[in-house]
Amino acid sequence: MGYQSVSENSHLLSRIAAGDGHGENSSYFDGWKAYDSNPFHPVSNPGGVIQMGLAENLLCLDLIKEWIKEHPEASICTEEGLNYFEAVANFQDYHGLPSFRQALARFMGKARGGRVSFNPDSIVMSGGGTGAQETLAFCLADPGDAFLVPTPYYPAFDRDFCWRTGVRLLPINCFSSNNFKLTKAALESAYETARKNNIGVKGVLMTNPSNPLGTTMDRDTLKTLLTFVNQKRIHLVCDEVFSGSVFNQADFLSVCELLDEEPSYDKSLIHIAYSLSKDLGLPGFRVGVIYSYNDTVVKCARRMSSFGLVSSQTQHLLSHMLNDDDFTSKYLAENKRRLHTRHEEFTSGLEKFGINCLPSTAGLFVWMDLRQFLKENTENAELKLWRVIIDDVKLNVSPGSSFRCTEPGWFRVCFANMDDATMHVALKRIGDFADKVKDETTQLQQKKRFNKKLRLSFCRINDGGITQHLMSPHLQSPRSPLVKASH
């Protein structure tokens, strides 16, 4: 008995099962597949694809492993922590361990420079940042409703925020002419376009620090956003998962700070998504956080968290770690230092090859400008260049079009998910590629100049009246060498 394809049985399945809303077929995920099928290894596969499309932070995992070794009592799977086994193994309250929510609230404040505080009772846990985004979408919008999102934006938002909820994302187009800064005019334009198309706008979704730009939002822009959502009576979802990964803390302003400074803003419209995947480098622990100033949203999100609870064992371990103030202070400071060092080394390496990036001070990636390598200014040309980088250069970088960037030639490149040696291999590959393209360009230009000179030479000959004799179908002149040779 054979199996029928999904398309043949689509009428038997749900819209979600039969559809393609997950977005897995995009170039963003295609790069991951190329890496998975041929992963780089310095010894066993030195010619493989280097993963630069995944925003993971491996730079400080040694500090976490060292802490775990020094605190075996934090784990219920050790002799020192076994006394907690029964209580932790049987804990399933969707409010979460009180000690963990308290520790998490303190850590979130510390990651934002200690300038804001968080109420543990307003924290809701979810299965990673993905779960946090989806839960907020379920709480704030109905199927068919839309959120506005500045471009370029994180490609997986289409999955996290939309796939199962039926919510739509509408782009607020931003441009390189002002470093992709969000403007009031762009906000108003996107909102009015949606209204004209009879689409209900329920809010704005944005990342700060930005993914993929690695930039932070300034005070004036944040005020513009807060004023906008208050005037329109819509929500603002701030994804701040990189708040503890800012190289210069003074450059980051959390929306929470402005809410504390400006009591006129309606806090019930503001919601924050966070996780420990980026700042602590623990995506496998699946710790997502929703922090809302809206009690109804907190209540609903907490009930929904039953579908994606964080393991009580994980909560127990992390509550011990995050309650260690000396460790978290040391970790955050060292994480910023190492990220800054890696960022500077990587971008300076690119500059040697004549490749620039958008100036940035946050995140685990850079927004690399490869517009000079495009054969034409189109999305198709960008994807052709990306395919060469994947197939020939053997680097998985993510094309700007997958982030809904309207300007071809930008690429997100992750730099914190590898060791120093692998980064240098990646830089060498980029350099070799840049040199090859420049050589080909130089040869093409030389050929064009030669052809131009050749055409000019023929033009001068024609002006002298010689071309007619050379090209004439008539008999040769008596002075022709051919005539003389016939004698």
CORNORDA-V612966 format. One record per pair of residues at least 12 apart in sequence whose C-alpha atoms are under 7 Angstrom apart, sorted by sequence separation. I is the first residue (numbers start at 1). J is the second residue. D is the distance in Angstrom with one decimal. If there is no record, write none. Layout:
# CORNORDA-V612966
[[I	J	D] [I	J	D]]
This chain:
# CORNORDA-V612966
[[6	18	6.7] [275	287	5.6] [276	288	6.8] [356	368	6.3] [357	369	5.5] [399	411	4.6] [400	412	6.9] [105	118	5.2] [173	186	6.6] [275	288	4.2] [356	369	5.7] [386	399	6.4] [398	411	5.4] [399	412	6.6] [35	49	5.2] [105	119	6.5] [172	186	6.0] [274	288	6.0] [275	289	5.4] [355	369	6.6] [397	411	6.6] [398	412	5.2] [35	50	6.8] [105	120	5.6] [172	187	6.2] [274	289	4.9] [355	370	7.0] [397	412	6.2] [398	413	6.7] [35	51	6.2] [273	289	5.8] [274	290	6.5] [383	399	7.0] [397	413	5.3] [273	290	4.9] [102	120	5.3] [172	190	5.5] [272	290	5.9] [273	291	6.4] [101	120	5.3] [272	291	5.0] [149	169	6.5] [151	171	6.1] [271	291	5.9] [272	292	6.2] [32	53	7.0] [146	167	5.6] [147	168	6.3] [148	169	5.8] [149	170	6.1] [150	171	5.8] [151	172	5.9] [271	292	4.4] [101	123	6.8] [143	165	6.1] [144	166	5.9] [145	167	5.3] [146	168	4.4] [147	169	5.1] [148	170	4.8] [149	171	5.1] [150	172	4.4] [151	173	5.3] [270	292	6.4] [271	293	6.5] [379	401	6.7] [143	166	4.2] [144	167	5.4] [145	168	6.1] [146	169	5.5] [147	170	6.2] [148	171	5.8] [149	172	5.6] [150	173	6.1] [151	174	5.6] [270	293	6.2] [287	310	6.1] [137	161	5.8] [143	167	5.0] [144	168	6.3] [146	170	6.6] [148	172	6.3] [150	174	6.6] [286	310	6.7] [142	167	6.5] [268	293	5.0] [269	294	7.0] [134	160	5.4] [141	167	6.7] [267	293	5.6] [268	294	4.3] [382	408	5.8] [133	160	5.9] [134	161	4.8] [138	165	6.0] [382	409	5.6] [133	161	5.6] [137	165	6.7] [285	314	6.8] [379	408	5.4] [130	160	5.2] [208	238	6.8] [378	408	5.8] [203	234	4.7] [204	235	6.3] [205	236	6.1] [206	237	6.4] [207	238	5.8] [208	239	6.1] [209	240	6.4] [377	408	6.2] [150	182	6.8] [202	234	5.2] [203	235	4.2] [204	236	4.9] [205	237	4.8] [206	238	5.4] [207	239	4.5] [208	240	5.2] [240	272	6.8] [241	273	6.9] [202	235	6.2] [203	236	5.5] [204	237	6.2] [205	238	6.3] [206	239	6.1] [207	240	6.0] [209	242	5.9] [222	255	7.0] [236	269	6.1] [237	270	6.2] [238	271	6.2] [239	272	5.8] [240	273	6.1] [241	274	4.6] [209	243	6.4] [219	253	7.0] [235	269	4.6] [236	270	5.1] [237	271	4.9] [238	272	4.8] [239	273	4.7] [240	274	5.5] [241	275	5.6] [245	279	5.7] [216	251	6.6] [218	253	6.9] [230	265	6.8] [234	269	6.7] [235	270	6.1] [236	271	6.3] [237	272	5.8] [238	273	6.2] [239	274	6.3] [244	279	5.3] [374	409	6.7] [216	252	5.8] [230	266	6.6] [242	278	6.2] [393	429	6.2] [241	278	6.5] [242	279	6.2] [371	408	6.9] [371	409	4.2] [182	221	6.9] [370	409	5.0] [371	410	6.7] [184	224	6.6] [369	409	6.2] [370	410	5.9] [393	433	6.8] [369	410	4.8] [368	410	5.6] [369	411	6.6] [367	410	6.5] [368	411	5.1] [367	411	5.7] [368	412	6.0] [367	412	4.7] [368	413	6.8] [366	412	5.8] [367	413	6.5] [365	412	6.6] [366	413	5.4] [365	413	5.3] [366	414	6.5] [365	414	4.0] [364	414	5.8] [365	415	5.5] [364	415	6.1] [364	416	5.5] [146	199	6.9] [145	199	6.5] [146	200	6.0] [147	201	5.7] [145	200	5.1] [146	201	4.8] [147	202	5.7] [148	203	6.3] [149	204	5.8] [145	201	6.0] [146	202	5.9] [147	203	4.8] [148	204	4.6] [149	205	5.0] [150	206	6.5] [145	202	6.4] [147	204	5.1] [148	205	6.1] [149	206	5.8] [154	211	5.8] [147	205	6.2] [153	211	6.3] [154	212	6.4] [153	212	6.4] [152	212	6.9] [141	202	6.3] [349	427	6.7] [353	431	5.7] [353	434	6.6] [244	332	6.8] [247	336	5.1] [246	336	6.4] [247	337	6.9] [245	336	6.0] [247	339	6.8] [247	340	5.4] [248	361	6.4] [247	361	5.3] [246	361	5.9] [247	362	5.6] [246	362	4.1] [245	362	5.7] [246	363	6.5] [245	363	5.6] [242	363	5.8] [112	243	6.2] [111	243	6.3] [112	244	6.5] [111	244	4.5] [23	158	7.0] [23	159	6.3] [113	249	6.7] [22	159	5.1] [21	159	6.9] [116	256	6.6] [133	273	6.7] [22	163	5.8] [116	257	6.1] [132	273	6.1] [21	163	5.3] [112	254	7.0] [129	273	7.0] [129	274	6.3] [215	360	4.9] [129	275	5.5] [214	360	5.0] [215	361	6.0] [128	275	6.1] [214	361	6.2] [215	362	6.0] [16	164	7.0] [214	362	4.8] [214	363	5.1] [214	365	6.6] [214	366	6.3] [209	362	6.4] [213	366	6.5] [209	363	6.9] [213	367	5.4] [212	367	6.5] [132	288	5.7] [131	288	6.7] [132	289	6.0] [128	286	4.1] [132	290	5.7] [139	297	6.2] [127	286	5.0] [128	287	4.6] [129	288	4.6] [127	287	5.8] [128	288	3.7] [129	289	7.0] [126	287	6.3] [127	288	5.5] [139	300	6.8] [125	287	6.9] [126	288	4.7] [139	301	6.8] [125	288	5.6] [126	289	5.9] [125	289	4.7] [124	289	5.7] [125	290	6.3] [123	289	6.6] [124	290	5.0] [135	301	6.2] [123	290	5.9] [124	291	6.4] [123	291	4.9] [122	291	5.8] [122	292	6.2] [124	298	6.8] [122	298	6.3] [124	301	6.8] [131	308	7.0] [124	302	5.7] [126	305	5.7] [125	305	6.6] [127	308	4.8] [126	308	5.5] [127	309	5.9] [126	309	5.6] [127	310	6.0] [125	309	6.8] [126	310	6.3] [125	310	6.8] [212	412	6.2] [95	302	6.7] [94	302	6.6] [94	305	6.4] [94	306	5.9] [94	309	6.8] [100	315	5.8] [107	322	6.4] [100	316	6.9] [103	319	5.7] [97	315	6.8] [100	318	6.9] [104	322	6.7] [100	319	4.4] [103	322	5.4] [61	281	6.9] [99	319	6.0] [103	323	5.3] [57	278	6.0] [91	312	6.4] [56	278	6.3] [58	281	6.2] [89	312	6.9] [57	281	4.8] [88	312	6.0] [56	281	6.4] [88	313	6.3] [74	316	7.0] [75	317	5.6] [74	317	5.0] [74	320	5.9] [155	402	6.1] [155	403	5.2] [154	403	5.8] [153	403	5.0] [152	403	5.0] [153	404	6.6] [152	404	5.3] [151	404	6.1] [152	405	4.7] [151	405	5.8] [60	335	6.2] [59	338	6.8] [57	364	6.8] [55	364	5.8] [55	365	6.9] [52	395	6.6] [53	396	5.5] [50	394	6.3] [51	395	6.4] [52	396	5.1] [53	397	4.9] [49	394	4.3] [50	395	4.9] [51	396	5.2] [52	397	5.3] [53	398	5.7] [48	394	6.4] [49	395	5.2] [50	396	6.1] [49	396	6.6] [59	416	6.3] [58	416	6.1] [55	414	5.7] [57	416	5.0] [58	417	5.2] [53	413	6.1] [54	414	6.3] [56	416	6.3] [57	417	5.2] [58	418	6.7] [35	396	6.7] [52	413	5.5] [53	414	5.8] [56	417	5.0] [52	414	4.7] [55	417	6.8] [52	415	6.6] [32	396	7.0] [31	396	5.4] [28	398	5.6] [28	402	5.7] [27	402	6.2] [26	402	6.9]]
